[in-house]
Structures are given as C-alpha cells and as structure tokens.
Amino acid sequence: MSLLENIQAFVRTIELGSLSAAGRQLRQSPAVMSHRLQQLEAHLGVRLVNRTTRRLQLTEQGLVFFENARVVLETLERAESVVSDVGATPRGNLKVTAPLVFGRCMLAPLVPSFLEKYPHVSIRLRLSDHLLDLLSEGVDMAVRLAIMPDSSLIARKIADCPRVLCASPEYLAARGTPETPEDLFGHNCLLLRFPGSQQFRWTIQSGDGPLTLSVQGRADADDGDVLTQWALAGQGIALKSAFEIADALRDGRLVPVLPQFPPLPATLSVVYPHKRLMPARVKLFADFLVQEISPLIQKAHEGLDHVLKQAA
C-alpha cells in the first residue's frame, strides 16, 4: 500500500468522522481503511488517532499531521486539475446522484454522449429520491429537484419546475373534488416518505401567502414514480412536478386539483460541495447538464399552461 494512499485514507477518515464513511468514499472496506491507518502510524512512528468504540480522536501529533497532509492532498489535486485543464483531457471517476424519475427519463439518456466526448471520465450514477449527504457519501455532484434551502453547497439553477396537485378523474368522482385547501385533510394524500423527508408537508400558494398543510394518507413510498402509479390507479391525490406527469395531464388520465392554489414551484439545480479546487470533470458535467436539460424541461412543459388554466 502506497504512502500517498495511506495519507489520503487518514485525511478522509478525519474529515468524514469514521473509517466506514471514508471507506465508502474511497471504495474500501473499514478493515482496509484501519490497516492503512496502522501502516501510516508505523511509517511515522507516532500515534495519530486514539480509537474508542464510538469515535476517533486526533492526538496532538495527529492534528499537526492532518492539517499539513490536507494541504498536500489539495496541492496534488490542484496540480492534477491544472494538467488536465491544460491538456484538455479531464479524467477520473465522477459520482453523481439524481432523483429516480428524472434520472431515468432525462439524465441517464444524456450520459453516453458525455462519455463519448470525454473518454477518460467514468460516471457512477446513483438514483434515489432520498437527499444524500454529498460529503459523507463521497458524491461529486447531485441534481436536486427541491425548494432549495440555504446550504453550504454550490447550486447552479437549471430550470424552475412548476408542481401540481393531481388525481385521476375516477378518484375525484368517487371521493369528491377538493374546493379549499382544508378539504385535503379529508382525502387520501399519496406521500413521499423516507428518513428526514418533509414531503408530508405540502406548501401551496394562497391569497394570504404560502400555506403549509400537514396532510395524511393511507399509502406512502420512497419512490416518486410509485406515487404517480398510485394516482393513475385512482388511489389518491399526489404532489408532482409537472414535467413528470405532463403526458397524463395532457391526455386527461390525471387532472389538476385545487389549481387556484398551486404548490410552490421547485428548482431543478446542479449542486456540489464547496471546494478550493473543482475538478475539471465536475465543471464540465455541470455545464453539460445545464445546457442539455433546460430544453428538455421546456419541451416537457409544452401545452401544460393551457391545461392548468382550463382547470382553474
């Protein structure tokens, strides 16, 4: 095992707080990470970390080495990036996460053309409706479809995405059509749930400003596409991005609910962690997505304004 790789394992372990988290980022098992740390300590002849069953605590020597080693790794990354930029040959792995439906329908079809253009870059695409922690998961970039909070992440807007409360005509014929926001409390609302999710709180626009409702339902899932299928099957009311259900809205399989009280729009963005140095492959892929996806979103929305106005 090389000294540089052992130093990298040590620095990532301290930055992320555990051997397992650092191992996930570097694609190595906790046992290998522990062995790397032991080798580094043996090479230096000092103990860098005091280990307990719950935490890692830097020793005085470990703190000094960590601060200097991090500078060394950043310098090496900067040198690699400069060489890649000058030679116009970005290279390396790029780990990207995106929502399930968006990733399958819009992002995944674009990846082959990017890989063809940059043959030395490899993309690791992870699709999930969960909001992954980019640092602890070792993710270089995420595509987020959300009302973006203040964050330490860098965000580049791709497009505004209107959202729609929707249900099938069959469901509304059987259960009645909501006339006021409060009527939602008497309906089966189809919810996106996962640890930390706030999707059971629907925020809509009213004459008095944003109104947040804690709605309930008999079925929830951690996959947004499942909610769409349930809505199409007449099982309840769903909150969806308009581009996801555009075809169903246009052909009447789903209809807007409370169109006079539209949900707050979400923002489709590319986000990535703050770094002193951004690898060329990250910037190139972000530029690529902003350029390619915006027209796709606009095309998906064609004709929807008429549908929504007609419903209102």
C-alpha positions in Angstrom: 0.0 0.0 0.0 1.5 3.3 -1.0 2.2 6.1 1.4 0.1 8.6 -0.5 -2.9 6.3 -0.5 -2.5 5.8 3.3 -2.3 9.6 3.8 -5.5 10.0 1.7 -7.3 7.4 3.8 -6.2 9.1 7.0 -7.4 12.6 5.8 -10.7 11.3 4.5 -11.3 9.4 7.8 -10.8 12.6 9.9 -12.9 14.7 7.5 -15.8 12.3 7.5 -15.6 11.2 11.1 -15.3 7.5 10.7 -13.5 4.7 8.9 -16.7 3.4 7.4 -17.7 6.7 5.9 -14.2 7.3 4.4 -14.2 3.7 3.1 -17.5 4.3 1.3 -16.0 7.3 -0.4 -12.7 5.6 -1.3 -14.5 2.3 -2.1 -12.6 0.3 0.5 -13.7 -1.7 3.5 -13.4 -0.5 7.1 -10.8 -3.2 7.6 -8.6 -2.0 4.8 -9.0 1.6 6.0 -8.0 0.6 9.5 -5.0 -1.2 8.1 -4.0 1.8 6.1 -4.1 4.0 9.2 -2.0 1.5 11.1 0.6 1.4 8.3 0.7 5.2 8.3 1.3 5.4 12.0 4.0 2.7 11.8 5.7 4.7 9.0 5.7 7.9 11.0 6.5 6.2 14.3 3.7 8.1 16.2 0.1 7.5 17.1 -2.2 9.8 15.0 -5.6 8.8 16.4 -6.9 7.5 19.7 -9.6 5.0 18.9 -12.7 4.2 21.0 -15.7 2.1 20.1 -17.7 5.3 19.2 -15.2 7.9 17.9 -11.8 8.7 16.6 -9.8 11.4 18.5 -6.8 13.0 16.9 -3.6 13.1 19.1 -1.6 16.3 19.2 0.8 14.8 16.6 -2.2 13.6 14.6 -3.7 17.1 14.4 -0.5 18.6 13.2 -0.1 15.9 10.5 -3.7 16.2 9.5 -3.6 19.9 8.9 -0.4 19.6 6.8 -1.5 16.4 5.0 -4.7 18.0 3.8 -2.8 20.9 2.3 -0.5 18.4 0.5 -3.5 16.5 -1.0 -5.2 19.7 -2.1 -2.0 20.8 -3.8 -1.7 17.5 -5.6 -5.4 17.7 -6.7 -4.8 21.3 -7.9 -1.7 20.1 -9.9 -3.7 17.2 -11.5 -6.6 19.5 -12.4 -4.3 22.1 -13.9 -2.6 19.5 -16.0 -6.0 18.1 -17.1 -7.3 21.5 -18.0 -4.2 22.5 -20.0 -4.2 19.2 -21.8 -8.0 19.3 -22.3 -8.2 15.7 -21.1 -10.4 15.6 -18.0 -10.2 12.2 -16.3 -11.3 10.3 -13.3 -14.5 9.0 -11.7 -17.5 11.3 -11.3 -20.1 10.1 -8.8 -23.5 11.7 -9.5 -26.8 11.3 -7.7 -30.3 12.4 -9.0 -34.0 11.7 -8.3 -35.3 8.4 -9.6 -37.8 9.5 -12.3 -35.7 12.5 -13.5 -32.5 10.3 -13.6 -34.2 7.5 -15.6 -36.0 9.7 -18.1 -33.8 12.7 -18.6 -30.3 12.3 -17.1 -29.4 8.7 -18.0 -30.1 9.1 -21.8 -27.6 12.0 -21.8 -24.7 10.2 -20.1 -23.5 8.2 -23.2 -22.9 11.4 -25.3 -20.9 12.9 -22.4 -18.8 9.8 -22.1 -18.2 9.7 -25.8 -17.0 13.3 -25.7 -14.7 12.7 -22.6 -13.4 9.1 -22.9 -11.2 9.4 -19.8 -14.1 10.2 -17.5 -16.2 7.5 -15.8 -19.6 8.2 -14.4 -21.1 6.5 -11.4 -24.8 7.3 -11.4 -26.8 6.7 -8.2 -30.5 7.3 -8.5 -32.6 7.9 -5.3 -35.4 10.2 -4.1 -33.5 10.4 -0.8 -31.4 13.5 -0.3 -27.9 12.1 0.1 -25.2 13.8 2.1 -22.7 14.6 -0.6 -19.7 14.7 1.7 -20.3 11.6 3.7 -21.4 9.6 0.6 -18.4 10.8 -1.4 -20.7 12.2 -4.1 -19.2 14.8 -6.5 -22.4 16.2 -7.8 -26.2 16.0 -7.3 -29.1 17.0 -9.4 -31.8 18.3 -6.9 -35.4 19.0 -7.6 -36.5 20.9 -4.5 -37.2 24.2 -2.9 -33.6 24.9 -2.2 -32.7 25.9 1.4 -29.7 27.9 2.4 -26.8 25.5 2.1 -23.0 25.1 2.1 -23.4 23.5 -1.3 -22.8 25.4 -4.6 -26.0 25.4 -6.6 -26.4 26.1 -10.3 -30.0 26.5 -11.5 -31.2 24.6 -14.5 -34.9 25.5 -14.5 -37.9 26.4 -12.5 -40.3 23.5 -12.3 -43.9 24.1 -11.5 -45.6 21.4 -9.4 -49.2 20.2 -9.5 -51.6 18.6 -7.1 -53.3 15.9 -9.2 -55.6 12.9 -9.1 -57.4 10.6 -11.5 -60.9 11.6 -12.6 -62.1 8.3 -11.2 -60.8 9.1 -7.7 -62.4 12.6 -7.7 -65.7 11.1 -9.0 -65.7 8.7 -6.1 -64.4 10.9 -3.3 -65.3 14.4 -4.4 -63.2 17.3 -5.7 -61.5 19.5 -3.1 -62.7 23.1 -3.2 -60.5 24.6 -0.5 -57.0 23.7 0.8 -58.5 22.4 4.1 -60.5 19.8 2.1 -57.3 18.0 1.5 -57.5 16.8 5.1 -60.4 14.6 4.1 -58.6 12.9 1.2 -56.1 10.2 0.8 -52.8 12.0 0.0 -50.1 10.0 -1.5 -46.8 10.9 0.3 -43.1 10.6 -0.5 -41.6 9.4 2.8 -38.0 8.5 3.8 -35.8 9.3 6.8 -35.7 13.1 7.1 -38.3 13.7 4.4 -40.6 16.7 4.8 -42.8 15.7 1.8 -45.8 15.2 4.0 -45.9 18.9 4.4 -47.4 20.4 1.3 -46.9 24.2 0.8 -49.4 25.9 -1.6 -49.9 29.4 -2.7 -52.9 31.3 -1.4 -54.2 34.9 -1.4 -52.6 35.3 2.0 -49.2 33.9 1.0 -47.7 30.4 1.3 -49.9 27.9 3.3 -48.3 24.7 4.7 -50.6 21.7 5.3 -49.5 18.6 7.1 -51.5 16.1 5.1 -52.1 12.4 5.6 -52.8 9.3 3.6 -53.1 5.5 3.7 -50.1 4.9 1.4 -46.6 6.3 1.1 -43.4 5.3 -0.6 -39.8 6.4 -1.0 -40.1 6.3 -4.8 -41.9 9.2 -6.5 -42.8 7.1 -9.6 -44.8 4.7 -7.3 -46.9 7.7 -6.2 -47.6 8.5 -9.8 -48.7 5.0 -10.5 -51.0 5.0 -7.5 -52.5 8.3 -8.5 -53.2 6.9 -12.0 -54.8 3.9 -10.4 -57.3 6.1 -8.6 -55.8 5.8 -5.1 -55.5 9.4 -4.1 -54.0 12.9 -4.6 -50.3 13.3 -5.3 -48.0 16.3 -5.4 -45.9 16.0 -8.5 -43.5 18.1 -10.7 -45.5 19.0 -13.8 -42.9 17.6 -16.2 -43.1 14.1 -14.6 -46.8 13.8 -15.3 -47.1 16.0 -18.4 -48.4 13.3 -20.7 -51.0 12.2 -18.1 -52.2 15.7 -17.7 -52.4 16.4 -21.4 -54.5 13.2 -22.1 -56.7 13.6 -19.0 -55.6 10.5 -17.1 -54.7 12.9 -14.3 -56.3 16.2 -13.6 -55.1 19.2 -11.5 -56.6 19.5 -8.0 -57.0 23.0 -6.5 -55.4 24.7 -9.5 -56.3 28.1 -7.9 -53.9 27.1 -5.0 -50.8 25.9 -6.9 -47.9 24.4 -4.9 -44.7 26.4 -4.6 -42.5 25.6 -7.6 -39.4 23.6 -7.2 -36.0 24.4 -8.6 -34.0 21.9 -10.7 -30.4 22.5 -9.8 -26.9 21.0 -10.1 -25.3 21.1 -6.7 -21.8 20.2 -5.5 -19.7 20.8 -2.3 -17.6 23.9 -1.8 -14.0 23.1 -2.6 -11.0 25.3 -3.1 -10.4 23.3 -6.3 -13.1 21.9 -8.5 -12.0 19.0 -10.7 -12.4 19.8 -14.4 -14.7 16.8 -14.9 -17.2 18.3 -12.3 -17.4 21.7 -14.0 -17.7 20.1 -17.5 -20.5 17.8 -16.5 -22.4 20.6 -14.7 -22.0 22.8 -17.9 -23.2 19.9 -20.0 -26.3 19.3 -17.8 -27.3 23.0 -17.7 -27.1 23.2 -21.5 -28.8 19.9 -22.3 -31.6 19.6 -19.7 -33.1 23.0 -19.8 -34.5 22.5 -23.4 -35.9 19.1 -22.3 -37.8 20.6 -19.4 -39.2 23.3 -21.6 -40.3 20.7 -24.2 -42.0 18.6 -21.4 -44.0 21.6 -20.3 -45.4 22.4 -23.8 -49.1 22.7 -23.6 -49.4 22.4 -19.9 -50.2 26.1 -19.3 -53.4 25.6 -21.3 -54.3 22.5 -19.3 -53.8 24.3 -16.0 -55.6 27.4 -17.0 -58.5 25.4 -18.3 -58.7 23.5 -15.0 -58.7 26.8 -13.0 
